[in-house]
Amino acid sequence: MRSFTTSHGIFYNGDCIKGAALIPDNTVDLIITDPPYGIEGDKLHRHYNRDESFVTDGYVEIPAEEYESFTRDWILQAERILRPGGSLYIVSGYTHLRHILNALYETSLEEVNHIIWRYNFGVFTSLKYVSSHYHILFYAKPGGKRTFNTECRFSLSEKDENGGSLNYQDREDVWIINREYKPGKVKNKNELPTALLSKIIQYSSNEGDLVCDLFLGGFSTAKTAIGLLRRATGFEISPVMYDAKIDEMMAVVPGFLLDTAQTPKEPSRKRTRKAWNPEETEQLRKRYNELNQTSLSQKEVNQQLQEEFDRGYWSIEKALKQTGIKPGR
């Protein structure tokens, strides 16, 4: 099987089901993949009425009658190469979603979230609702610690103009992220946007981790992973697309996305998830009573305690109420 290697990864031109044998068991930290649709994806431009002049030829579709067995085979390989605790994100439409869910059900992989990705410009219809979303299935392999960086993009203390938690909003399971349009640039038929890939990679991996895409397409996953200082690998069955992307991938500068990636504007509270010991609890009681004698509001008291104990709002509130320092409602 042909391959090329960069400073941060190796990429193969071939069928991922057979080619996955090149990847040892339990070695991949994160898989993000957007498998073929099984709905004549090579003819999607007819529905979207779009100019395909810069879209690379060679999109390889899976016949509908083969989709079930095809899905089962590649998901079994994904399960094998994931490390215990590793994460898998599958982007899918609804037509063959049942086959993907059934295949996942037959593995040891455990569901974490079923995310809805809403995008702009769905397929226009006149006699039914416009379809403008995809499903993102988030699963994990049991047996190890799963990476999820809760405050990698927004700290728990960051608020919007209405006082709402930016962290909470960013972690809701409905994502509104527009597709990317690249006029005049060579591209794959349906590339995932960098904003969506960055979000997944930031939450579910760390720098130096290995990110795999079994259906590389336009190499967006690999490019984004390397841009965030991860390692990358994957497969692309189309020789045309593979050859079109070699020079681009060889030129990718590791870390090029770090300056523009979403990161917390306020420092995270390092002790938020740590258990309170008796000494800390007694100190909290003392400081809460002292601050309560001042003119500070309860919100201001909590903010002061956050600073002193290096914990988030809810960590302080929970400790105050569970220990009886502050009466619960």
VEXTOR-849157 format. One record per residue: residue in three letters; x, y, z of N, C-alpha, C in turn. Coordinates in steps of 0.05 Angstrom, whole numbers, plus 5000, padded with zeros to 4 digits. Atoms other than C-alpha are relative to their C-alpha. Layout:
REM VEXTOR-849157
 residuo n.c1 n.c2 n.c3 ca.c1 ca.c2 ca.c3 c.c1 c.c2 c.c3
     ALA    X    Y    Z     X     Y     Z    X    Y    Z
...
//
This chain:
REM VEXTOR-849157
 residuo n.c1 n.c2 n.c3 ca.c1 ca.c2 ca.c3 c.c1 c.c2 c.c3
     MET 5017 4976 5000  5000  5000  5000 5018 5025 5000
     ARG 4984 4976 5001  5028  5068  4981 4996 5017 5025
     SER 5003 4983 4976  5042  5117  5037 5020 5023 4996
     PHE 4980 4979 4997  5077  5183  5051 5001 5008 5029
     THR 4996 4993 4972  5105  5208  5117 5008 5029 5002
     THR 4992 4972 4993  5109  5278  5146 5012 4999 5029
     SER 4988 4999 4973  5140  5301  5211 4980 4992 5022
     HIS 5020 5006 4980  5074  5288  5247 4981 4978 4992
     GLY 5019 5021 5006  5043  5229  5212 5007 4984 4975
     ILE 4998 5017 5024  5038  5174  5160 4973 4995 4988
     PHE 5026 5001 5013  4982  5170  5109 5001 4980 4977
     TYR 5000 5023 5018  4962  5111  5066 4979 5004 4977
     ASN 5019 5000 5023  4929  5105  4997 4989 4972 4997
     GLY 5012 5027 5002  4883  5046  5003 4975 4997 5017
     ASP 5024 5007 4985  4823  5012  5033 5006 4999 5030
     CYS 4993 4999 4971  4821  5027  5108 4994 4973 5014
     ILE 5007 5026 4987  4789  4959  5125 5024 4981 4998
     LYS 4977 5017 5003  4848  4921  5097 5025 5014 5011
     GLY 4976 4985 4993  4899  4975  5110 5003 5004 5030
     ALA 4998 4996 4971  4882  4982  5184 5019 4980 5014
     ALA 4980 5020 4989  4926  4920  5195 5027 5013 5004
     LEU 4974 4986 4997  4984  4969  5189 5002 5015 5026
     ILE 5001 4986 4975  4962  5002  5254 4997 4980 5023
     PRO 5002 5019 4978  4976  4962  5318 4975 5004 5018
     ASP 5023 4999 4981  4921  4946  5369 5005 5021 5021
     ASN 5000 4983 4976  4905  4997  5423 5021 5023 4999
     THR 4979 4980 5003  4950  5053  5395 4989 5028 4993
     VAL 5011 4974 5009  4903  5109  5371 4984 5013 5022
     ASP 5013 4985 4979  4879  5162  5419 4972 5010 4992
     LEU 5025 4988 5009  4823  5192  5377 4996 4994 4970
     ILE 5008 5004 5028  4787  5173  5313 4978 5020 4993
     ILE 5021 4983 5010  4747  5225  5275 4996 4992 4971
     THR 5003 5009 5028  4716  5201  5210 4973 5006 4989
     ASP 5025 4993 5014  4663  5219  5159 4998 4980 4977
     PRO 5000 5021 5021  4649  5154  5120 4983 5007 4977
     PRO 5017 4995 5023  4618  5152  5051 4971 4998 5007
     TYR 5028 4998 4993  4544  5167  5051 4983 4976 4991
     GLY 5016 5022 5010  4519  5108  5010 4975 5010 4987
     ILE 5024 4988 5013  4470  5155  4974 5008 5014 4974
     GLU 4990 4988 5025  4507  5167  4908 5013 5027 5006
     GLY 4987 4975 4993  4551  5220  4941 5016 5012 4978
     ASP 4985 4989 5023  4589  5226  4876 4982 5017 4982
     LYS 5019 4984 5016  4526  5260  4848 4986 5022 5017
     LEU 5014 4981 4982  4509  5307  4906 4997 5028 4988
     HIS 5002 4973 5011  4522  5370  4865 4973 5004 4985
     ARG 5025 4997 5013  4457  5355  4828 4979 5011 5019
     HIS 5020 4991 4980  4418  5367  4892 5007 5028 5010
     TYR 4992 4974 4989  4459  5427  4916 5003 5022 4978
     ASN 4998 4981 5022  4463  5460  4847 5025 5017 5003
     ARG 4976 4984 4995  4535  5479  4858 5021 4994 4978
     ASP 4978 5003 5020  4597  5488  4814 5020 4981 5011
     GLU 4981 5021 4991  4642  5427  4819 5027 5003 4986
     SER 4976 4997 5016  4699  5455  4777 5025 4997 5016
     PHE 4976 5003 4984  4748  5456  4835 4999 4976 5019
     VAL 5003 5024 4983  4723  5392  4868 5016 4977 4987
     THR 4984 5022 5011  4773  5335  4859 4983 4976 4993
     ASP 5014 5024 5008  4748  5275  4821 5010 4977 5017
     GLY 4991 5024 4987  4753  5205  4850 4985 4993 5025
     TYR 5015 5007 4977  4701  5205  4905 4990 4971 4997
     VAL 5007 5029 5002  4690  5131  4920 4975 4995 5018
     GLU 5025 5005 4985  4618  5114  4940 4997 4970 5006
     ILE 5006 5028 4992  4593  5050  4974 4971 4994 4991
     PRO 5027 5007 5008  4533  5016  4941 4982 4995 5025
     ALA 5018 5002 4977  4472  5018  4987 4998 4972 5010
     GLU 5004 5028 4991  4466  4942  4988 5024 4989 5015
     GLU 4976 5009 4986  4537  4936  5015 5006 5016 5025
     TYR 4994 4981 4979  4533  4991  5066 5001 4987 5028
     GLU 5002 5012 4973  4514  4948  5126 5026 4984 5006
     SER 4976 5016 4995  4572  4899  5119 5025 5017 5000
     PHE 4978 4981 5001  4620  4954  5100 5004 5015 5026
     THR 5000 4985 4975  4602  4993  5162 5010 4983 5023
     ARG 4992 5019 4979  4609  4933  5208 5030 4995 4999
     ASP 4972 5006 5003  4678  4918  5180 5019 5022 5009
     TRP 4981 4978 4992  4709  4987  5188 4997 5008 5029
     ILE 5003 4994 4972  4679  4998  5257 5014 4980 5018
     LEU 4984 5020 4985  4710  4933  5281 5029 5007 5000
     GLN 4972 4991 5001  4777  4959  5258 5005 5024 5018
     ALA 4998 4977 4983  4765  5025  5293 5001 4992 5029
     GLU 5000 5010 4972  4749  4988  5358 5028 4988 5006
     ARG 4975 5014 4995  4813  4947  5351 5023 5020 5004
     ILE 4976 4982 4998  4862  5005  5340 4998 5021 5021
     LEU 5002 4981 4979  4833  5051  5392 5013 4990 5026
     ARG 4990 5007 4974  4869  5051  5458 4977 4998 5020
     PRO 5021 4999 4979  4828  5035  5521 4997 5028 5010
     GLY 5004 4972 4993  4797  5102  5537 5000 5018 4976
     GLY 5000 4984 5024  4804  5126  5466 4972 5007 4990
     SER 5026 4990 5009  4748  5165  5432 4996 4997 4970
     LEU 5007 5003 5028  4712  5155  5366 4977 5019 4994
     TYR 5021 4982 5010  4671  5209  5330 4994 4992 4972
     ILE 5009 5007 5027  4630  5188  5269 4980 5020 4991
     VAL 5018 4981 5012  4597  5240  5225 4983 4985 4980
     SER 5018 5015 5018  4535  5213  5189 4975 5015 4994
     GLY 5027 4991 5006  4472  5232  5154 4981 4979 5012
     TYR 5020 5018 4987  4407  5196  5172 4994 4975 4983
     THR 5008 5022 5018  4399  5149  5111 5010 4973 5010
     HIS 4989 5025 4991  4445  5095  5137 5009 5001 5029
     LEU 4993 4998 4971  4450  5117  5210 4995 4975 5015
     ARG 5007 5025 4986  4416  5053  5232 5022 4979 4998
     HIS 4978 5020 5003  4473  5011  5203 5024 5007 5017
     ILE 4977 4992 4983  4525  5052  5240 4994 4994 5029
     LEU 5008 5006 4972  4487  5047  5306 4999 4970 5006
     ASN 5000 5030 4996  4476  4972  5297 5028 4989 5002
     ALA 4972 5009 5000  4550  4962  5282 5014 5007 5026
     LEU 4988 4991 4974  4570  5002  5344 4989 4983 5023
     TYR 5013 5017 4979  4521  4961  5386 5013 4973 5002
     GLU 4988 5026 5000  4558  4898  5367 5029 5000 5010
     THR 4973 4998 4989  4624  4924  5395 4999 5005 5030
     SER 4998 4993 4971  4649  4939  5465 4999 5030 5004
     LEU 4999 4971 4998  4648  5014  5449 4975 5010 5015
     GLU 5022 4989 4984  4605  5056  5496 4993 5028 4990
     GLU 5010 4974 5009  4562  5115  5476 5006 5021 5021
     VAL 4995 4977 4982  4583  5182  5506 4979 5022 4994
     ASN 5020 4979 5009  4540  5232  5466 4991 4994 4972
     HIS 5010 4999 5027  4496  5236  5405 4996 5029 4994
     ILE 4999 4971 5005  4512  5305  5378 4986 5006 4973
     ILE 5012 4990 5025  4472  5343  5326 5015 5024 4990
     TRP 4985 4978 5012  4512  5387  5279 4981 5013 4980
     ARG 5017 4985 5018  4468  5440  5247 5018 5019 4983
     TYR 4984 4984 5018  4498  5474  5186 4982 5018 4982
     ASN 5015 4982 5018  4478  5528  5136 4996 4986 4973
     PHE 5005 5008 5028  4448  5514  5068 4996 4969 4998
     GLY 5007 5028 5005  4415  5446  5071 4988 4996 4972
     VAL 5012 5006 5026  4382  5412  5011 4972 5012 5000
     PHE 5027 4988 5002  4321  5454  4990 4979 4980 4992
     THR 5023 5018 5006  4255  5417  4990 4975 5017 5000
     SER 5025 4985 5001  4184  5440  4975 4977 4985 5014
     LEU 5022 5016 4988  4141  5383  5004 5008 4987 5026
     LYS 4993 5010 4973  4179  5368  5068 5020 5020 5012
     TYR 4981 4982 4986  4225  5401  5119 5028 4998 4987
     VAL 4973 4999 5011  4294  5422  5096 5019 4986 5019
     SER 4980 5015 4983  4349  5375  5121 5025 5017 5001
     SER 4976 4983 4997  4405  5417  5149 5016 4992 5025
     HIS 4984 5009 4978  4439  5374  5201 5013 4973 4995
     TYR 4988 5026 5000  4485  5315  5210 5001 4990 5029
     HIS 4996 5013 4974  4493  5266  5267 5030 4996 5005
     ILE 4973 5006 4992  4559  5261  5305 4998 4981 5024
     LEU 5001 5021 4980  4564  5196  5345 5026 4999 5015
     PHE 4976 4999 4983  4613  5201  5403 5000 4976 5018
     TYR 4998 5025 4985  4635  5134  5430 5029 4998 5012
     ALA 4974 5004 4988  4693  5111  5474 5005 4970 5005
     LYS 4992 5028 4994  4731  5046  5485 5004 4997 5030
     PRO 4997 5004 4971  4725  5020  5556 5028 4989 5008
     GLY 4975 5012 4990  4784  5000  5599 5022 5020 5006
     GLY 4980 4980 4995  4822  5065  5605 4987 5027 5005
     LYS 5010 4973 4995  4816  5138  5623 4995 5015 4974
     ARG 5008 4985 5024  4779  5177  5570 5008 5030 5003
     THR 4993 4971 5000  4807  5246  5552 4976 5017 4994
     PHE 5019 4979 5006  4758  5303  5558 5008 5024 5015
     ASN 4988 4976 4989  4788  5371  5569 4978 5021 5004
     THR 5024 4984 4996  4728  5407  5600 5005 5030 4996
     GLU 4995 4971 5002  4761  5476  5602 5021 5007 4979
     CYS 4980 4994 5020  4803  5473  5539 4994 5024 4982
     ARG 5009 4979 5018  4762  5526  5502 4988 5024 5016
     PHE 5011 4979 4983  4725  5565  5556 5003 4990 5029
     SER 4999 5007 4972  4737  5566  5631 4972 4999 5011
     LEU 5026 5002 4987  4679  5550  5677 4989 5027 5009
     SER 5008 4973 4989  4678  5623  5700 4993 5020 4978
     GLU 5005 4981 5021  4671  5655  5631 4970 5002 4993
     LYS 5028 4995 5005  4604  5687  5616 4996 5016 4974
     ASP 5007 4983 5023  4569  5717  5556 4987 5027 5010
     GLU 5010 4973 4992  4537  5787  5556 4975 4998 5018
     ASN 5024 5004 4983  4474  5758  5590 5006 4985 5025
     GLY 4993 5014 4976  4512  5723  5645 4999 4970 4997
     GLY 5001 5028 5004  4506  5654  5613 5028 4988 4998
     SER 4974 5013 5000  4563  5604  5618 5008 4993 4971
     LEU 4989 5007 5026  4604  5601  5554 5009 4971 4998
     ASN 4991 5028 4999  4632  5534  5575 4977 4981 4997
     TYR 5024 5017 5003  4563  5504  5583 4989 5001 4972
     GLN 5011 4998 5027  4540  5531  5516 5018 4985 4980
     ASP 4982 5013 5019  4602  5505  5481 4998 4969 5002
     ARG 5002 5029 4996  4590  5435  5510 4972 4989 4997
     GLU 5026 5011 5006  4517  5429  5493 5002 4982 4975
     ASP 4998 5020 5021  4502  5372  5445 4986 5007 4973
     VAL 5009 4990 5026  4473  5414  5389 5020 5022 4992
     TRP 4979 4982 5009  4528  5449  5350 4991 5015 4974
     ILE 5006 4984 5023  4515  5506  5301 5026 5010 4988
     ILE 4974 4993 5013  4577  5509  5256 4996 5000 4970
     ASN 5004 4998 5029  4575  5533  5184 5020 4983 4985
     ARG 4981 5013 5018  4606  5494  5128 5020 5021 4990
     GLU 4980 4982 5011  4668  5523  5097 4997 5000 4969
     TYR 5000 4997 5030  4668  5549  5025 5028 5010 4992
     LYS 4973 4994 5008  4734  5551  4989 5001 5005 4970
     PRO 5001 4994 5028  4723  5585  4922 5027 5001 4987
     GLY 4975 4999 5014  4779  5573  4873 5021 4981 5011
     LYS 4980 5018 4988  4813  5520  4916 4992 4971 4995
     VAL 5005 5029 5004  4820  5445  4902 4990 4988 5027
     LYS 5011 5010 4976  4777  5408  4952 4986 4973 4995
     ASN 5016 5024 5001  4741  5343  4968 4971 5007 4998
     LYS 5028 4994 5005  4667  5337  4955 4986 5011 5025
     ASN 5012 4990 4975  4646  5346  5028 5020 5000 5023
     GLU 4980 4999 4979  4700  5369  5076 4988 5011 5025
     LEU 5009 4990 4974  4687  5379  5150 5014 5026 5006
     PRO 4988 4974 4994  4699  5450  5173 5021 4999 5022
     THR 4978 5000 4980  4762  5466  5213 4989 5006 5028
     ALA 5011 4993 4974  4719  5496  5269 4989 4976 5014
     LEU 5012 5025 4988  4683  5430  5280 5022 4981 5008
     LEU 4978 5019 4994  4746  5388  5277 5017 5010 5023
     SER 4984 4989 4978  4784  5435  5323 4986 4995 5027
     LYS 5015 5004 4975  4729  5430  5375 5003 4972 5010
     ILE 4998 5029 4993  4730  5354  5375 5028 4994 5010
     ILE 4972 5007 4994  4806  5350  5376 5009 5013 5026
     GLN 4993 4987 4975  4813  5401  5432 4988 4986 5024
     TYR 5013 5013 4978  4763  5367  5477 5009 4971 5005
     SER 4996 5029 4997  4781  5294  5464 5029 4991 4994
     SER 4972 5008 5003  4857  5294  5455 5019 5020 5013
     ASN 4980 4982 4990  4921  5325  5481 5023 5002 4979
     GLU 4977 4997 5018  4983  5351  5445 5017 4974 5000
     GLY 4984 5024 5003  5024  5293  5419 4984 4974 4996
     ASP 5017 5023 5004  4964  5245  5416 4998 4993 4970
     LEU 5004 5009 5027  4951  5204  5354 4971 5001 4991
     VAL 5028 4997 5010  4889  5223  5314 4999 4986 4973
     CYS 5002 5016 5024  4865  5177  5259 4974 5006 4986
     ASP 5024 4998 5017  4816  5187  5201 5001 4977 4980
     LEU 5000 5024 5018  4797  5123  5165 4991 5007 4972
     PHE 5008 4991 5026  4767  5163  5107 5009 5029 4997
     LEU 4988 4974 4999  4814  5221  5097 4988 5021 4981
     GLY 5012 4981 5019  4780  5252  5036 5019 5023 4994
     GLY 4983 4976 5004  4809  5323  5034 5021 5004 5021
     PHE 4979 4999 4979  4855  5308  5093 4995 5022 5021
     SER 5006 4978 4981  4819  5361  5136 5006 4992 5028
     THR 4995 5009 4973  4822  5320  5199 5030 4999 5006
     ALA 4971 5003 4996  4896  5305  5191 5013 5028 5002
     LYS 4989 4973 5001  4912  5378  5174 4994 5015 5026
     THR 5007 4986 4976  4874  5404  5234 5014 4988 5024
     ALA 4986 5013 4978  4905  5353  5281 5028 5009 5002
     ILE 4972 4991 5000  4975  5372  5261 5001 5029 5007
     GLY 5001 4972 4994  4956  5445  5265 4997 5005 5030
     LEU 5003 4997 4970  4939  5433  5339 5021 4983 5014
     LEU 4977 5015 4989  5004  5394  5351 4994 4972 5009
     ARG 5004 5028 4997  4975  5325  5349 5014 4985 4977
     ARG 4991 5017 5022  5002  5267  5307 4976 4991 4985
     ALA 5023 5007 5016  4958  5242  5251 5007 4976 4982
     THR 4997 5022 5019  4948  5181  5207 4972 4994 4988
     GLY 5026 5006 5012  4894  5153  5162 5003 4988 4972
     PHE 5001 5013 5026  4872  5124  5096 4982 5016 4980
     GLU 5016 4989 5021  4846  5151  5030 5001 4980 4976
     ILE 5000 5021 5021  4824  5100  4978 5003 5011 4972
     SER 4999 4989 5027  4821  5148  4919 5028 5010 4994
     PRO 4973 4991 5008  4889  5155  4884 5000 5029 4991
     VAL 5001 4973 5010  4866  5220  4853 5000 5020 5023
     MET 5000 4982 4977  4849  5254  4919 5026 4998 5016
     TYR 4975 5005 4986  4910  5223  4953 5023 5016 4988
     ASP 4978 4987 5013  4958  5249  4901 4997 5030 5000
     ALA 5005 4971 5000  4925  5318  4901 5008 5013 5026
     LYS 4995 4988 4973  4939  5327  4975 5028 4995 5011
     ILE 4974 5006 4989  5010  5301  4983 5017 5025 5005
     ASP 4983 4975 4997  5046  5368  4970 4989 5018 5022
     GLU 5013 4983 4979  4995  5406  5014 5007 4989 5028
     MET 4995 5011 4974  5005  5358  5072 5030 5002 5008
     MET 4971 4998 4994  5081  5359  5066 5007 5028 5009
     ALA 4994 4972 4993  5078  5435  5073 4986 5009 5026
     VAL 5014 4992 4975  5034  5435  5136 5020 5005 5022
     VAL 4982 4993 4978  5069  5470  5193 4987 4991 5027
     PRO 5011 5009 4975  5057  5435  5260 4994 5024 5018
     GLY 5007 4979 4982  5020  5481  5308 4989 5025 4987
     PHE 5007 4975 5013  4997  5531  5255 4972 5010 5008
     LEU 5027 4991 4991  4926  5533  5285 5000 5010 5029
     LEU 5000 4993 4971  4948  5547  5357 4993 5029 5006
     ASP 5005 4971 4995  4945  5623  5350 4971 5007 4997
     THR 5028 4993 5005  4874  5622  5325 4980 4982 5014
     ALA 5018 5019 4987  4845  5564  5365 4986 5013 5023
     GLN 5015 4990 4977  4791  5579  5416 5013 4990 5026
     THR 4988 5008 4974  4823  5580  5485 4988 5018 5022
     PRO 5013 4985 4978  4800  5604  5554 5012 5028 5002
     LYS 4991 4973 4995  4803  5679  5565 5007 5005 5029
     GLU 4994 4999 4971  4804  5668  5640 5013 4974 5009
     PRO 4988 5025 4991  4847  5617  5677 4980 4981 5012
     SER 5018 5021 4987  4814  5552  5697 5007 4997 5029
     ARG 4996 5005 4971  4806  5535  5770 5011 4971 5003
     LYS 4987 5026 5001  4856  5478  5780 4990 4980 5021
     ARG 5009 5018 4979  4824  5450  5843 4970 4995 5000
     THR 5029 5002 5001  4752  5451  5820 4990 4971 5004
     ARG 5010 5028 4998  4745  5375  5814 5014 4983 5021
     LYS 4987 5015 4979  4788  5356  5873 4983 5000 5025
     ALA 5016 5003 4975  4757  5331  5938 5009 5020 5021
     TRP 4993 4982 4978  4754  5379  5997 5010 4983 5024
     ASN 4991 5014 4975  4795  5356  6057 4990 5016 5024
     PRO 5011 4987 4976  4775  5373  6129 5012 5027 5005
     GLU 4987 4975 4994  4826  5428  6135 4990 5022 4981
     GLU 5010 4981 5019  4802  5463  6071 4971 5007 5007
     THR 5028 4994 4994  4729  5456  6093 4998 5019 5024
     GLU 5000 4982 4977  4744  5489  6160 5009 5028 4992
     GLN 4991 4974 5009  4782  5544  6125 4978 5014 4984
     LEU 5022 4989 5015  4723  5554  6078 4978 5011 5018
     ARG 5020 4991 4980  4675  5559  6137 5008 5027 5012
     LYS 4991 4975 4987  4718  5612  6169 4999 5024 4981
     ARG 4999 4978 5019  4727  5654  6106 4972 5008 4992
     TYR 5028 4994 5008  4653  5649  6087 4987 5017 5021
     ASN 5012 4984 4978  4631  5674  6156 5012 5028 5002
     GLU 4987 4974 5000  4682  5730  6153 4989 5018 4978
     LEU 5010 4984 5023  4661  5753  6084 4971 5007 5002
     ASN 5029 4996 4997  4588  5747  6103 4994 5024 5018
     GLN 5003 4977 4982  4599  5802  6154 5006 5026 4987
     THR 4994 4976 5015  4620  5851  6101 4976 5008 4983
     SER 5022 4990 5017  4578  5889  6051 4998 4986 4973
     LEU 5000 5014 5026  4593  5840  5995 4973 4984 4996
     SER 5023 5017 5006  4534  5806  5960 5009 4971 5000
     GLN 4993 5029 5001  4530  5730  5959 5016 4993 4975
     LYS 4985 5005 5025  4554  5731  5887 5029 5009 5003
     GLU 4973 4990 4995  4614  5773  5907 5016 4984 5020
     VAL 4988 5018 4981  4628  5728  5966 5011 4975 4986
     ASN 4992 5024 5015  4630  5668  5920 5024 5006 4982
     GLN 4978 4993 5018  4676  5704  5871 5026 5002 5016
     GLN 4976 4998 4983  4724  5720  5928 5010 4972 5008
     LEU 4993 5027 4992  4723  5648  5952 5012 4984 4976
     GLN 4988 5013 5024  4737  5624  5880 5029 5007 4998
     GLU 4973 4991 5003  4800  5666  5879 5018 4987 5022
     GLU 4984 5010 4977  4824  5643  5948 5004 4970 5000
     PHE 4999 5029 4998  4809  5569  5940 5006 4987 4972
     ASP 4994 5010 5027  4824  5563  5865 4980 4979 4990
     ARG 5022 5018 5008  4757  5530  5852 4979 5016 4985
     GLY 5021 4987 5015  4698  5545  5807 4975 5006 5017
     TYR 5024 4991 4986  4630  5574  5826 4985 4977 5013
     TRP 5016 5022 4990  4593  5508  5833 5015 4983 5021
     SER 4984 5014 4980  4650  5475  5871 4997 5013 5028
     ILE 5003 4985 4975  4645  5530  5924 4972 4997 5011
     GLU 5028 5002 4992  4569  5529  5926 4993 4972 5012
     LYS 5005 5028 4991  4566  5453  5933 5012 4994 5027
     ALA 4986 5005 4975  4617  5451  5989 4986 5016 5023
     LEU 5013 4984 4979  4581  5507  6027 4974 4987 5009
     LYS 5026 5012 4994  4514  5471  6024 5002 4972 5012
     GLN 4998 5027 4991  4537  5400  6034 5011 4998 5028
     THR 4988 5000 4973  4576  5418  6097 4983 5016 5020
     GLY 5017 4985 4982  4520  5461  6125 5009 5027 5006
     ILE 4990 4973 4995  4561  5524  6123 4980 5021 4990
     LYS 5020 4982 5011  4509  5556  6079 4974 4984 4997
     PRO 5025 5016 5002  4437  5533  6086 4990 4997 4972
     GLY 5011 5005 5027  4407  5500  6024 4972 5010 4999
     ARG 5028 4991 5003  4341  5523  5995 4980 4978 5005
//
